[in-house]
Amino acid sequence: MKKGQILEGTVERVDFPNKGRVRIPGEDREVTVKNAIPGQKVQVCVNKIRAGRAQGRLLEVLAPSPLEIP
């Protein structure tokens, strides 16, 4: 995982306040993004990598979550 890399993954859980933890298949780290709902399949851009954690920006929601209200 490198800064600026675009990845796809699924939001596993949300930490307070509204920071989603995205699990990337094949990677040992999770990427933290804002405004994500558990169960969404998303595309993220990695902005910052620090001590085993990565932060990113939500680019696109590829598949909606069953928890979303239409």
Distance bins in CASP14 RR format, pairs under 12 A and 6 or more apart:
PFRMAT RR
TARGET T0000
AUTHOR 0000-0000-0000
RMODE 2
METHOD distances of the structure
MODEL  1
1 7 1 0 0 1 0 0 0 0 0 0 0
1 22 0 0 0 0 0 1 0 0 0 0 0
1 24 1 0 0 1 0 0 0 0 0 0 0
1 25 0 0 0 0 0 1 0 0 0 0 0
1 26 0 0 0 0 1 0 0 0 0 0 0
1 27 1 0 1 0 0 0 0 0 0 0 0
1 28 0 0 0 0 1 0 0 0 0 0 0
1 29 1 0 0 1 0 0 0 0 0 0 0
1 30 0 0 0 0 0 1 0 0 0 0 0
1 31 1 0 0 1 0 0 0 0 0 0 0
1 44 0 0 0 0 0 1 0 0 0 0 0
1 45 0 0 0 0 0 1 0 0 0 0 0
1 46 1 0 0 1 0 0 0 0 0 0 0
1 47 0 0 0 0 0 1 0 0 0 0 0
1 48 0 0 0 0 0 1 0 0 0 0 0
1 49 1 0 0 1 0 0 0 0 0 0 0
1 50 0 0 0 0 0 1 0 0 0 0 0
1 52 0 0 0 0 1 0 0 0 0 0 0
1 53 0 0 0 0 0 1 0 0 0 0 0
1 54 1 0 0 1 0 0 0 0 0 0 0
1 55 0 0 0 0 0 1 0 0 0 0 0
1 56 0 0 0 0 0 1 0 0 0 0 0
2 27 0 0 0 0 0 1 0 0 0 0 0
2 29 0 0 0 0 0 1 0 0 0 0 0
2 45 0 0 0 0 0 1 0 0 0 0 0
2 46 1 0 0 1 0 0 0 0 0 0 0
2 47 0 0 0 0 0 1 0 0 0 0 0
2 48 0 0 0 0 0 1 0 0 0 0 0
2 49 1 0 0 1 0 0 0 0 0 0 0
2 54 0 0 0 0 1 0 0 0 0 0 0
3 31 0 0 0 0 0 1 0 0 0 0 0
3 45 0 0 0 0 1 0 0 0 0 0 0
3 46 1 0 1 0 0 0 0 0 0 0 0
3 47 1 0 0 1 0 0 0 0 0 0 0
3 48 1 0 0 1 0 0 0 0 0 0 0
3 49 1 0 0 1 0 0 0 0 0 0 0
3 50 0 0 0 0 0 1 0 0 0 0 0
3 54 0 0 0 0 1 0 0 0 0 0 0
3 55 0 0 0 0 0 1 0 0 0 0 0
3 56 0 0 0 0 1 0 0 0 0 0 0
3 57 0 0 0 0 0 1 0 0 0 0 0
4 31 0 0 0 0 0 1 0 0 0 0 0
4 44 0 0 0 0 1 0 0 0 0 0 0
4 45 1 0 1 0 0 0 0 0 0 0 0
4 46 1 0 1 0 0 0 0 0 0 0 0
4 47 1 0 0 1 0 0 0 0 0 0 0
4 48 0 0 0 0 1 0 0 0 0 0 0
4 49 0 0 0 0 1 0 0 0 0 0 0
4 54 0 0 0 0 0 1 0 0 0 0 0
4 55 0 0 0 0 0 1 0 0 0 0 0
4 56 0 0 0 0 1 0 0 0 0 0 0
4 57 0 0 0 0 1 0 0 0 0 0 0
4 59 0 0 0 0 0 1 0 0 0 0 0
5 24 0 0 0 0 1 0 0 0 0 0 0
5 27 0 0 0 0 1 0 0 0 0 0 0
5 29 0 0 0 0 0 1 0 0 0 0 0
5 31 0 0 0 0 1 0 0 0 0 0 0
5 43 0 0 0 0 0 1 0 0 0 0 0
5 44 0 0 0 0 1 0 0 0 0 0 0
5 45 1 0 0 1 0 0 0 0 0 0 0
5 46 1 0 1 0 0 0 0 0 0 0 0
5 47 0 0 0 0 0 1 0 0 0 0 0
5 48 0 0 0 0 0 1 0 0 0 0 0
5 49 0 0 0 0 1 0 0 0 0 0 0
5 54 0 0 0 0 1 0 0 0 0 0 0
5 56 0 0 0 0 1 0 0 0 0 0 0
5 57 0 0 0 0 0 1 0 0 0 0 0
5 59 0 0 0 0 0 1 0 0 0 0 0
6 24 0 0 0 0 0 1 0 0 0 0 0
6 31 0 0 0 0 0 1 0 0 0 0 0
6 42 0 0 0 0 0 1 0 0 0 0 0
6 43 1 0 0 1 0 0 0 0 0 0 0
6 44 1 0 0 1 0 0 0 0 0 0 0
6 45 1 0 1 0 0 0 0 0 0 0 0
6 46 1 0 0 1 0 0 0 0 0 0 0
6 47 0 0 0 0 0 1 0 0 0 0 0
6 56 0 0 0 0 0 1 0 0 0 0 0
6 57 0 0 0 0 1 0 0 0 0 0 0
6 58 0 0 0 0 0 1 0 0 0 0 0
6 59 1 0 0 1 0 0 0 0 0 0 0
6 60 0 0 0 0 1 0 0 0 0 0 0
6 62 0 0 0 0 0 1 0 0 0 0 0
7 22 1 0 0 1 0 0 0 0 0 0 0
7 23 0 0 0 0 0 1 0 0 0 0 0
7 24 1 0 1 0 0 0 0 0 0 0 0
7 25 0 0 0 0 1 0 0 0 0 0 0
7 26 0 0 0 0 1 0 0 0 0 0 0
7 27 1 0 0 1 0 0 0 0 0 0 0
7 29 0 0 0 0 0 1 0 0 0 0 0
7 30 0 0 0 0 0 1 0 0 0 0 0
7 31 1 0 0 1 0 0 0 0 0 0 0
7 33 0 0 0 0 0 1 0 0 0 0 0
7 41 0 0 0 0 0 1 0 0 0 0 0
7 42 0 0 0 0 1 0 0 0 0 0 0
7 43 1 0 0 1 0 0 0 0 0 0 0
7 44 1 0 1 0 0 0 0 0 0 0 0
7 45 1 0 0 1 0 0 0 0 0 0 0
7 46 1 0 0 1 0 0 0 0 0 0 0
7 47 0 0 0 0 0 1 0 0 0 0 0
7 54 0 0 0 0 1 0 0 0 0 0 0
7 56 0 0 0 0 1 0 0 0 0 0 0
7 57 0 0 0 0 0 1 0 0 0 0 0
7 58 0 0 0 0 0 1 0 0 0 0 0
7 59 0 0 0 0 1 0 0 0 0 0 0
7 60 0 0 0 0 0 1 0 0 0 0 0
7 62 0 0 0 0 0 1 0 0 0 0 0
8 22 0 0 0 0 1 0 0 0 0 0 0
8 23 0 0 0 0 0 1 0 0 0 0 0
8 24 1 0 0 1 0 0 0 0 0 0 0
8 25 0 0 0 0 1 0 0 0 0 0 0
8 26 0 0 0 0 0 1 0 0 0 0 0
8 27 0 0 0 0 0 1 0 0 0 0 0
8 31 0 0 0 0 0 1 0 0 0 0 0
8 40 0 0 0 0 0 1 0 0 0 0 0
8 41 1 0 0 1 0 0 0 0 0 0 0
8 42 1 0 0 1 0 0 0 0 0 0 0
8 43 1 0 1 0 0 0 0 0 0 0 0
8 44 1 0 0 1 0 0 0 0 0 0 0
8 45 0 0 0 0 0 1 0 0 0 0 0
8 46 0 0 0 0 0 1 0 0 0 0 0
8 58 0 0 0 0 0 1 0 0 0 0 0
8 59 0 0 0 0 1 0 0 0 0 0 0
8 60 0 0 0 0 1 0 0 0 0 0 0
8 61 0 0 0 0 0 1 0 0 0 0 0
8 62 1 0 0 1 0 0 0 0 0 0 0
8 63 0 0 0 0 1 0 0 0 0 0 0
9 20 0 0 0 0 0 1 0 0 0 0 0
9 21 0 0 0 0 0 1 0 0 0 0 0
9 22 1 0 1 0 0 0 0 0 0 0 0
9 23 1 0 0 1 0 0 0 0 0 0 0
9 24 1 0 1 0 0 0 0 0 0 0 0
9 25 1 0 0 1 0 0 0 0 0 0 0
9 26 0 0 0 0 0 1 0 0 0 0 0
9 27 0 0 0 0 1 0 0 0 0 0 0
9 30 0 0 0 0 1 0 0 0 0 0 0
9 31 0 0 0 0 1 0 0 0 0 0 0
9 33 0 0 0 0 0 1 0 0 0 0 0
9 36 0 0 0 0 0 1 0 0 0 0 0
9 39 0 0 0 0 1 0 0 0 0 0 0
9 40 0 0 0 0 1 0 0 0 0 0 0
9 41 1 0 0 1 0 0 0 0 0 0 0
9 42 1 0 0 1 0 0 0 0 0 0 0
9 43 1 0 0 1 0 0 0 0 0 0 0
9 44 1 0 0 1 0 0 0 0 0 0 0
9 58 0 0 0 0 0 1 0 0 0 0 0
9 59 0 0 0 0 0 1 0 0 0 0 0
9 60 0 0 0 0 0 1 0 0 0 0 0
9 61 0 0 0 0 0 1 0 0 0 0 0
9 62 0 0 0 0 1 0 0 0 0 0 0
9 63 0 0 0 0 1 0 0 0 0 0 0
10 20 0 0 0 0 0 1 0 0 0 0 0
10 21 0 0 0 0 1 0 0 0 0 0 0
10 22 1 0 0 1 0 0 0 0 0 0 0
10 23 1 0 1 0 0 0 0 0 0 0 0
10 24 0 0 0 0 1 0 0 0 0 0 0
10 25 0 0 0 0 1 0 0 0 0 0 0
10 30 0 0 0 0 0 1 0 0 0 0 0
10 31 0 0 0 0 0 1 0 0 0 0 0
10 33 0 0 0 0 0 1 0 0 0 0 0
10 36 0 0 0 0 1 0 0 0 0 0 0
10 37 0 0 0 0 0 1 0 0 0 0 0
10 38 0 0 0 0 1 0 0 0 0 0 0
10 39 1 0 1 0 0 0 0 0 0 0 0
10 40 1 0 0 1 0 0 0 0 0 0 0
10 41 1 0 1 0 0 0 0 0 0 0 0
10 42 1 0 0 1 0 0 0 0 0 0 0
10 43 0 0 0 0 0 1 0 0 0 0 0
10 44 0 0 0 0 0 1 0 0 0 0 0
10 61 0 0 0 0 0 1 0 0 0 0 0
10 62 0 0 0 0 1 0 0 0 0 0 0
10 63 0 0 0 0 1 0 0 0 0 0 0
10 64 0 0 0 0 0 1 0 0 0 0 0
10 65 0 0 0 0 1 0 0 0 0 0 0
11 18 0 0 0 0 0 1 0 0 0 0 0
11 19 0 0 0 0 0 1 0 0 0 0 0
11 20 1 0 1 0 0 0 0 0 0 0 0
11 21 1 0 0 1 0 0 0 0 0 0 0
11 22 1 0 1 0 0 0 0 0 0 0 0
11 23 0 0 0 0 1 0 0 0 0 0 0
11 24 0 0 0 0 0 1 0 0 0 0 0
11 30 0 0 0 0 1 0 0 0 0 0 0
11 31 0 0 0 0 1 0 0 0 0 0 0
11 32 0 0 0 0 0 1 0 0 0 0 0
11 33 1 0 0 1 0 0 0 0 0 0 0
11 34 0 0 0 0 0 1 0 0 0 0 0
11 35 0 0 0 0 0 1 0 0 0 0 0
11 36 1 0 1 0 0 0 0 0 0 0 0
11 37 1 0 0 1 0 0 0 0 0 0 0
11 38 1 0 1 0 0 0 0 0 0 0 0
11 39 1 0 1 0 0 0 0 0 0 0 0
11 40 1 0 1 0 0 0 0 0 0 0 0
11 41 0 0 0 0 1 0 0 0 0 0 0
11 42 1 0 0 1 0 0 0 0 0 0 0
11 43 0 0 0 0 0 1 0 0 0 0 0
11 44 0 0 0 0 1 0 0 0 0 0 0
11 58 0 0 0 0 1 0 0 0 0 0 0
11 61 0 0 0 0 1 0 0 0 0 0 0
11 62 0 0 0 0 0 1 0 0 0 0 0
11 63 0 0 0 0 0 1 0 0 0 0 0
11 64 0 0 0 0 0 1 0 0 0 0 0
11 65 1 0 0 1 0 0 0 0 0 0 0
11 66 0 0 0 0 0 1 0 0 0 0 0
11 67 0 0 0 0 1 0 0 0 0 0 0
11 68 0 0 0 0 0 1 0 0 0 0 0
12 19 0 0 0 0 0 1 0 0 0 0 0
12 20 0 0 0 0 1 0 0 0 0 0 0
12 21 1 0 1 0 0 0 0 0 0 0 0
12 22 1 0 0 1 0 0 0 0 0 0 0
12 23 1 0 1 0 0 0 0 0 0 0 0
12 24 0 0 0 0 0 1 0 0 0 0 0
12 25 0 0 0 0 0 1 0 0 0 0 0
12 30 1 0 0 1 0 0 0 0 0 0 0
12 31 0 0 0 0 0 1 0 0 0 0 0
12 32 0 0 0 0 0 1 0 0 0 0 0
12 33 0 0 0 0 0 1 0 0 0 0 0
12 36 0 0 0 0 1 0 0 0 0 0 0
12 37 0 0 0 0 0 1 0 0 0 0 0
12 38 1 0 0 1 0 0 0 0 0 0 0
12 39 1 0 0 1 0 0 0 0 0 0 0
12 40 0 0 0 0 0 1 0 0 0 0 0
12 41 0 0 0 0 0 1 0 0 0 0 0
12 42 0 0 0 0 0 1 0 0 0 0 0
12 65 0 0 0 0 0 1 0 0 0 0 0
13 19 0 0 0 0 1 0 0 0 0 0 0
13 20 1 0 0 1 0 0 0 0 0 0 0
13 21 1 0 1 0 0 0 0 0 0 0 0
13 22 0 0 0 0 1 0 0 0 0 0 0
13 23 0 0 0 0 1 0 0 0 0 0 0
13 30 0 0 0 0 1 0 0 0 0 0 0
13 32 0 0 0 0 0 1 0 0 0 0 0
13 36 0 0 0 0 1 0 0 0 0 0 0
13 37 0 0 0 0 0 1 0 0 0 0 0
13 38 1 0 1 0 0 0 0 0 0 0 0
13 39 0 0 0 0 1 0 0 0 0 0 0
13 40 0 0 0 0 0 1 0 0 0 0 0
13 65 0 0 0 0 0 1 0 0 0 0 0
13 67 0 0 0 0 0 1 0 0 0 0 0
14 20 1 0 1 0 0 0 0 0 0 0 0
14 21 1 0 0 1 0 0 0 0 0 0 0
14 22 0 0 0 0 0 1 0 0 0 0 0
14 30 0 0 0 0 0 1 0 0 0 0 0
14 32 0 0 0 0 0 1 0 0 0 0 0
14 33 0 0 0 0 0 1 0 0 0 0 0
14 34 0 0 0 0 0 1 0 0 0 0 0
14 35 0 0 0 0 1 0 0 0 0 0 0
14 36 1 0 0 1 0 0 0 0 0 0 0
14 37 1 0 0 1 0 0 0 0 0 0 0
14 38 1 0 1 0 0 0 0 0 0 0 0
14 39 0 0 0 0 1 0 0 0 0 0 0
14 40 0 0 0 0 0 1 0 0 0 0 0
14 65 0 0 0 0 0 1 0 0 0 0 0
14 67 0 0 0 0 1 0 0 0 0 0 0
15 21 1 0 0 1 0 0 0 0 0 0 0
15 22 0 0 0 0 0 1 0 0 0 0 0
15 30 0 0 0 0 0 1 0 0 0 0 0
15 32 1 0 0 1 0 0 0 0 0 0 0
15 33 0 0 0 0 0 1 0 0 0 0 0
15 34 0 0 0 0 0 1 0 0 0 0 0
15 36 0 0 0 0 0 1 0 0 0 0 0
15 38 0 0 0 0 0 1 0 0 0 0 0
15 53 0 0 0 0 0 1 0 0 0 0 0
17 34 0 0 0 0 1 0 0 0 0 0 0
17 35 0 0 0 0 0 1 0 0 0 0 0
18 32 0 0 0 0 0 1 0 0 0 0 0
18 33 0 0 0 0 1 0 0 0 0 0 0
18 34 1 0 0 1 0 0 0 0 0 0 0
18 35 1 0 1 0 0 0 0 0 0 0 0
18 36 1 0 0 1 0 0 0 0 0 0 0
18 37 0 0 0 0 1 0 0 0 0 0 0
18 38 0 0 0 0 0 1 0 0 0 0 0
18 58 0 0 0 0 0 1 0 0 0 0 0
19 30 0 0 0 0 0 1 0 0 0 0 0
19 31 0 0 0 0 0 1 0 0 0 0 0
19 32 1 0 1 0 0 0 0 0 0 0 0
19 33 1 0 0 1 0 0 0 0 0 0 0
19 34 1 0 1 0 0 0 0 0 0 0 0
19 35 0 0 0 0 1 0 0 0 0 0 0
19 36 1 0 0 1 0 0 0 0 0 0 0
19 37 0 0 0 0 0 1 0 0 0 0 0
19 38 0 0 0 0 0 1 0 0 0 0 0
19 53 0 0 0 0 0 1 0 0 0 0 0
19 55 0 0 0 0 1 0 0 0 0 0 0
19 56 0 0 0 0 0 1 0 0 0 0 0
19 58 0 0 0 0 0 1 0 0 0 0 0
20 30 0 0 0 0 1 0 0 0 0 0 0
20 31 0 0 0 0 1 0 0 0 0 0 0
20 32 1 0 0 1 0 0 0 0 0 0 0
20 33 1 0 1 0 0 0 0 0 0 0 0
20 34 1 0 0 1 0 0 0 0 0 0 0
20 35 0 0 0 0 1 0 0 0 0 0 0
20 36 1 0 1 0 0 0 0 0 0 0 0
20 37 0 0 0 0 1 0 0 0 0 0 0
20 38 1 0 0 1 0 0 0 0 0 0 0
20 39 0 0 0 0 0 1 0 0 0 0 0
20 40 0 0 0 0 1 0 0 0 0 0 0
20 42 0 0 0 0 1 0 0 0 0 0 0
20 44 0 0 0 0 1 0 0 0 0 0 0
20 55 0 0 0 0 0 1 0 0 0 0 0
20 56 0 0 0 0 0 1 0 0 0 0 0
20 58 0 0 0 0 1 0 0 0 0 0 0
20 65 0 0 0 0 0 1 0 0 0 0 0
21 29 0 0 0 0 0 1 0 0 0 0 0
21 30 1 0 1 0 0 0 0 0 0 0 0
21 31 1 0 0 1 0 0 0 0 0 0 0
21 32 1 0 1 0 0 0 0 0 0 0 0
21 33 0 0 0 0 1 0 0 0 0 0 0
21 34 0 0 0 0 0 1 0 0 0 0 0
21 36 0 0 0 0 1 0 0 0 0 0 0
21 37 0 0 0 0 0 1 0 0 0 0 0
21 38 0 0 0 0 1 0 0 0 0 0 0
21 39 0 0 0 0 0 1 0 0 0 0 0
21 40 0 0 0 0 0 1 0 0 0 0 0
21 42 0 0 0 0 0 1 0 0 0 0 0
21 44 0 0 0 0 0 1 0 0 0 0 0
21 53 0 0 0 0 1 0 0 0 0 0 0
21 54 0 0 0 0 0 1 0 0 0 0 0
21 55 0 0 0 0 0 1 0 0 0 0 0
21 56 0 0 0 0 0 1 0 0 0 0 0
22 29 0 0 0 0 1 0 0 0 0 0 0
22 30 1 0 0 1 0 0 0 0 0 0 0
22 31 1 0 1 0 0 0 0 0 0 0 0
22 32 1 0 0 1 0 0 0 0 0 0 0
22 33 1 0 1 0 0 0 0 0 0 0 0
22 34 0 0 0 0 0 1 0 0 0 0 0
22 35 0 0 0 0 0 1 0 0 0 0 0
22 36 1 0 0 1 0 0 0 0 0 0 0
22 37 0 0 0 0 0 1 0 0 0 0 0
22 38 0 0 0 0 0 1 0 0 0 0 0
22 39 0 0 0 0 1 0 0 0 0 0 0
22 40 0 0 0 0 1 0 0 0 0 0 0
22 41 0 0 0 0 1 0 0 0 0 0 0
22 42 1 0 0 1 0 0 0 0 0 0 0
22 43 0 0 0 0 1 0 0 0 0 0 0
22 44 1 0 1 0 0 0 0 0 0 0 0
22 45 0 0 0 0 0 1 0 0 0 0 0
22 46 0 0 0 0 0 1 0 0 0 0 0
22 53 0 0 0 0 0 1 0 0 0 0 0
22 54 0 0 0 0 1 0 0 0 0 0 0
22 55 0 0 0 0 0 1 0 0 0 0 0
22 56 0 0 0 0 1 0 0 0 0 0 0
22 57 0 0 0 0 0 1 0 0 0 0 0
22 58 0 0 0 0 1 0 0 0 0 0 0
22 59 0 0 0 0 0 1 0 0 0 0 0
22 61 0 0 0 0 0 1 0 0 0 0 0
22 62 0 0 0 0 0 1 0 0 0 0 0
23 29 0 0 0 0 1 0 0 0 0 0 0
23 30 1 0 1 0 0 0 0 0 0 0 0
23 31 0 0 0 0 1 0 0 0 0 0 0
23 32 0 0 0 0 0 1 0 0 0 0 0
23 33 0 0 0 0 0 1 0 0 0 0 0
23 36 0 0 0 0 0 1 0 0 0 0 0
23 38 0 0 0 0 0 1 0 0 0 0 0
23 39 0 0 0 0 0 1 0 0 0 0 0
23 40 0 0 0 0 0 1 0 0 0 0 0
23 41 0 0 0 0 0 1 0 0 0 0 0
23 42 0 0 0 0 0 1 0 0 0 0 0
23 44 0 0 0 0 0 1 0 0 0 0 0
23 54 0 0 0 0 0 1 0 0 0 0 0
24 30 1 0 0 1 0 0 0 0 0 0 0
24 31 1 0 0 1 0 0 0 0 0 0 0
24 32 0 0 0 0 0 1 0 0 0 0 0
24 33 0 0 0 0 0 1 0 0 0 0 0
24 41 0 0 0 0 0 1 0 0 0 0 0
24 42 0 0 0 0 0 1 0 0 0 0 0
24 43 0 0 0 0 0 1 0 0 0 0 0
24 44 0 0 0 0 1 0 0 0 0 0 0
24 46 0 0 0 0 1 0 0 0 0 0 0
24 54 0 0 0 0 1 0 0 0 0 0 0
24 56 0 0 0 0 0 1 0 0 0 0 0
25 41 0 0 0 0 0 1 0 0 0 0 0
27 44 0 0 0 0 0 1 0 0 0 0 0
27 46 0 0 0 0 0 1 0 0 0 0 0
27 49 0 0 0 0 0 1 0 0 0 0 0
27 52 0 0 0 0 0 1 0 0 0 0 0
27 53 0 0 0 0 0 1 0 0 0 0 0
27 54 0 0 0 0 1 0 0 0 0 0 0
28 49 0 0 0 0 0 1 0 0 0 0 0
28 52 0 0 0 0 1 0 0 0 0 0 0
28 53 0 0 0 0 0 1 0 0 0 0 0
28 54 0 0 0 0 0 1 0 0 0 0 0
29 44 0 0 0 0 0 1 0 0 0 0 0
29 46 0 0 0 0 1 0 0 0 0 0 0
29 48 0 0 0 0 0 1 0 0 0 0 0
29 49 1 0 0 1 0 0 0 0 0 0 0
29 50 0 0 0 0 0 1 0 0 0 0 0
29 51 0 0 0 0 0 1 0 0 0 0 0
29 52 1 0 1 0 0 0 0 0 0 0 0
29 53 1 0 0 1 0 0 0 0 0 0 0
29 54 1 0 1 0 0 0 0 0 0 0 0
29 55 0 0 0 0 0 1 0 0 0 0 0
29 56 0 0 0 0 0 1 0 0 0 0 0
30 36 0 0 0 0 0 1 0 0 0 0 0
30 44 0 0 0 0 0 1 0 0 0 0 0
30 46 0 0 0 0 0 1 0 0 0 0 0
30 49 0 0 0 0 0 1 0 0 0 0 0
30 52 0 0 0 0 1 0 0 0 0 0 0
30 53 1 0 0 1 0 0 0 0 0 0 0
30 54 1 0 0 1 0 0 0 0 0 0 0
30 55 0 0 0 0 0 1 0 0 0 0 0
30 56 0 0 0 0 0 1 0 0 0 0 0
31 42 0 0 0 0 1 0 0 0 0 0 0
31 43 0 0 0 0 0 1 0 0 0 0 0
31 44 1 0 1 0 0 0 0 0 0 0 0
31 45 0 0 0 0 1 0 0 0 0 0 0
31 46 1 0 0 1 0 0 0 0 0 0 0
31 47 0 0 0 0 1 0 0 0 0 0 0
31 48 0 0 0 0 1 0 0 0 0 0 0
31 49 0 0 0 0 1 0 0 0 0 0 0
31 50 0 0 0 0 0 1 0 0 0 0 0
31 52 0 0 0 0 0 1 0 0 0 0 0
31 53 0 0 0 0 1 0 0 0 0 0 0
31 54 1 0 1 0 0 0 0 0 0 0 0
31 55 1 0 0 1 0 0 0 0 0 0 0
31 56 1 0 1 0 0 0 0 0 0 0 0
31 57 0 0 0 0 1 0 0 0 0 0 0
31 58 0 0 0 0 1 0 0 0 0 0 0
31 59 0 0 0 0 0 1 0 0 0 0 0
32 42 0 0 0 0 0 1 0 0 0 0 0
32 44 0 0 0 0 1 0 0 0 0 0 0
32 46 0 0 0 0 0 1 0 0 0 0 0
32 47 0 0 0 0 1 0 0 0 0 0 0
32 48 0 0 0 0 1 0 0 0 0 0 0
32 49 0 0 0 0 0 1 0 0 0 0 0
32 50 0 0 0 0 0 1 0 0 0 0 0
32 52 0 0 0 0 0 1 0 0 0 0 0
32 53 1 0 0 1 0 0 0 0 0 0 0
32 54 1 0 0 1 0 0 0 0 0 0 0
32 55 1 0 1 0 0 0 0 0 0 0 0
32 56 1 0 0 1 0 0 0 0 0 0 0
32 57 0 0 0 0 0 1 0 0 0 0 0
32 58 0 0 0 0 0 1 0 0 0 0 0
33 40 0 0 0 0 1 0 0 0 0 0 0
33 42 1 0 0 1 0 0 0 0 0 0 0
33 43 0 0 0 0 0 1 0 0 0 0 0
33 44 1 0 1 0 0 0 0 0 0 0 0
33 45 0 0 0 0 1 0 0 0 0 0 0
33 46 0 0 0 0 1 0 0 0 0 0 0
33 47 0 0 0 0 1 0 0 0 0 0 0
33 48 0 0 0 0 0 1 0 0 0 0 0
33 54 0 0 0 0 1 0 0 0 0 0 0
33 55 1 0 0 1 0 0 0 0 0 0 0
33 56 1 0 1 0 0 0 0 0 0 0 0
33 57 1 0 0 1 0 0 0 0 0 0 0
33 58 1 0 1 0 0 0 0 0 0 0 0
33 59 0 0 0 0 1 0 0 0 0 0 0
33 60 0 0 0 0 0 1 0 0 0 0 0
33 61 0 0 0 0 0 1 0 0 0 0 0
34 42 0 0 0 0 0 1 0 0 0 0 0
34 44 0 0 0 0 0 1 0 0 0 0 0
34 47 0 0 0 0 0 1 0 0 0 0 0
34 55 0 0 0 0 1 0 0 0 0 0 0
34 56 0 0 0 0 1 0 0 0 0 0 0
34 57 1 0 0 1 0 0 0 0 0 0 0
34 58 1 0 0 1 0 0 0 0 0 0 0
35 42 0 0 0 0 1 0 0 0 0 0 0
35 44 0 0 0 0 0 1 0 0 0 0 0
35 56 0 0 0 0 0 1 0 0 0 0 0
35 57 0 0 0 0 1 0 0 0 0 0 0
35 58 1 0 0 1 0 0 0 0 0 0 0
35 59 0 0 0 0 0 1 0 0 0 0 0
35 61 0 0 0 0 1 0 0 0 0 0 0
36 42 1 0 0 1 0 0 0 0 0 0 0
36 43 0 0 0 0 0 1 0 0 0 0 0
36 44 0 0 0 0 1 0 0 0 0 0 0
36 56 0 0 0 0 0 1 0 0 0 0 0
36 57 0 0 0 0 0 1 0 0 0 0 0
36 58 1 0 0 1 0 0 0 0 0 0 0
36 59 0 0 0 0 0 1 0 0 0 0 0
36 60 0 0 0 0 0 1 0 0 0 0 0
36 61 0 0 0 0 1 0 0 0 0 0 0
36 62 0 0 0 0 0 1 0 0 0 0 0
36 64 0 0 0 0 0 1 0 0 0 0 0
36 65 0 0 0 0 1 0 0 0 0 0 0
36 67 0 0 0 0 0 1 0 0 0 0 0
36 68 0 0 0 0 0 1 0 0 0 0 0
37 58 0 0 0 0 0 1 0 0 0 0 0
37 61 0 0 0 0 1 0 0 0 0 0 0
37 63 0 0 0 0 0 1 0 0 0 0 0
37 64 0 0 0 0 1 0 0 0 0 0 0
37 65 1 0 1 0 0 0 0 0 0 0 0
37 66 0 0 0 0 1 0 0 0 0 0 0
37 67 1 0 1 0 0 0 0 0 0 0 0
37 68 1 0 1 0 0 0 0 0 0 0 0
37 69 0 0 0 0 1 0 0 0 0 0 0
38 64 0 0 0 0 0 1 0 0 0 0 0
38 65 1 0 0 1 0 0 0 0 0 0 0
38 66 0 0 0 0 1 0 0 0 0 0 0
38 67 1 0 0 1 0 0 0 0 0 0 0
38 68 0 0 0 0 0 1 0 0 0 0 0
39 61 0 0 0 0 0 1 0 0 0 0 0
39 62 0 0 0 0 0 1 0 0 0 0 0
39 63 0 0 0 0 1 0 0 0 0 0 0
39 64 0 0 0 0 1 0 0 0 0 0 0
39 65 1 0 1 0 0 0 0 0 0 0 0
39 66 1 0 0 1 0 0 0 0 0 0 0
39 67 1 0 0 1 0 0 0 0 0 0 0
39 68 0 0 0 0 1 0 0 0 0 0 0
40 58 0 0 0 0 1 0 0 0 0 0 0
40 60 0 0 0 0 0 1 0 0 0 0 0
40 61 1 0 1 0 0 0 0 0 0 0 0
40 62 1 0 0 1 0 0 0 0 0 0 0
40 63 1 0 0 1 0 0 0 0 0 0 0
40 64 1 0 0 1 0 0 0 0 0 0 0
40 65 1 0 1 0 0 0 0 0 0 0 0
40 66 0 0 0 0 1 0 0 0 0 0 0
40 67 0 0 0 0 1 0 0 0 0 0 0
40 68 1 0 0 1 0 0 0 0 0 0 0
41 58 0 0 0 0 0 1 0 0 0 0 0
41 60 0 0 0 0 1 0 0 0 0 0 0
41 61 1 0 0 1 0 0 0 0 0 0 0
41 62 1 0 1 0 0 0 0 0 0 0 0
41 63 1 1 0 0 0 0 0 0 0 0 0
41 64 0 0 0 0 1 0 0 0 0 0 0
41 65 0 0 0 0 1 0 0 0 0 0 0
41 66 0 0 0 0 0 1 0 0 0 0 0
42 56 0 0 0 0 0 1 0 0 0 0 0
42 57 0 0 0 0 0 1 0 0 0 0 0
42 58 1 0 1 0 0 0 0 0 0 0 0
42 59 1 0 0 1 0 0 0 0 0 0 0
42 60 1 0 0 1 0 0 0 0 0 0 0
42 61 1 0 1 0 0 0 0 0 0 0 0
42 62 1 0 0 1 0 0 0 0 0 0 0
42 63 0 0 0 0 1 0 0 0 0 0 0
42 64 0 0 0 0 0 1 0 0 0 0 0
42 65 0 0 0 0 1 0 0 0 0 0 0
43 56 0 0 0 0 0 1 0 0 0 0 0
43 57 0 0 0 0 0 1 0 0 0 0 0
43 58 1 0 0 1 0 0 0 0 0 0 0
43 59 1 0 1 0 0 0 0 0 0 0 0
43 60 1 0 1 0 0 0 0 0 0 0 0
43 61 0 0 0 0 1 0 0 0 0 0 0
43 62 1 0 1 0 0 0 0 0 0 0 0
43 63 0 0 0 0 0 1 0 0 0 0 0
44 54 0 0 0 0 1 0 0 0 0 0 0
44 55 0 0 0 0 1 0 0 0 0 0 0
44 56 1 0 1 0 0 0 0 0 0 0 0
44 57 1 0 0 1 0 0 0 0 0 0 0
44 58 1 0 1 0 0 0 0 0 0 0 0
44 59 1 0 0 1 0 0 0 0 0 0 0
44 60 0 0 0 0 1 0 0 0 0 0 0
44 61 0 0 0 0 0 1 0 0 0 0 0
44 62 0 0 0 0 0 1 0 0 0 0 0
45 54 0 0 0 0 0 1 0 0 0 0 0
45 55 0 0 0 0 0 1 0 0 0 0 0
45 56 1 0 0 1 0 0 0 0 0 0 0
45 57 1 0 1 0 0 0 0 0 0 0 0
45 58 0 0 0 0 1 0 0 0 0 0 0
45 59 1 0 1 0 0 0 0 0 0 0 0
45 60 0 0 0 0 0 1 0 0 0 0 0
46 53 0 0 0 0 0 1 0 0 0 0 0
46 54 1 0 1 0 0 0 0 0 0 0 0
46 55 1 0 0 1 0 0 0 0 0 0 0
46 56 1 0 1 0 0 0 0 0 0 0 0
46 57 0 0 0 0 1 0 0 0 0 0 0
46 58 0 0 0 0 0 1 0 0 0 0 0
46 59 0 0 0 0 0 1 0 0 0 0 0
47 53 0 0 0 0 0 1 0 0 0 0 0
47 54 0 0 0 0 1 0 0 0 0 0 0
47 55 1 0 1 0 0 0 0 0 0 0 0
47 56 1 0 1 0 0 0 0 0 0 0 0
47 57 1 0 1 0 0 0 0 0 0 0 0
47 58 0 0 0 0 0 1 0 0 0 0 0
47 59 0 0 0 0 0 1 0 0 0 0 0
48 54 1 0 0 1 0 0 0 0 0 0 0
48 55 1 0 1 0 0 0 0 0 0 0 0
48 56 1 0 0 1 0 0 0 0 0 0 0
48 57 0 0 0 0 1 0 0 0 0 0 0
49 55 1 0 0 1 0 0 0 0 0 0 0
49 56 0 0 0 0 1 0 0 0 0 0 0
50 56 0 0 0 0 0 1 0 0 0 0 0
61 68 0 0 0 0 1 0 0 0 0 0 0
64 70 0 0 0 0 1 0 0 0 0 0 0
END
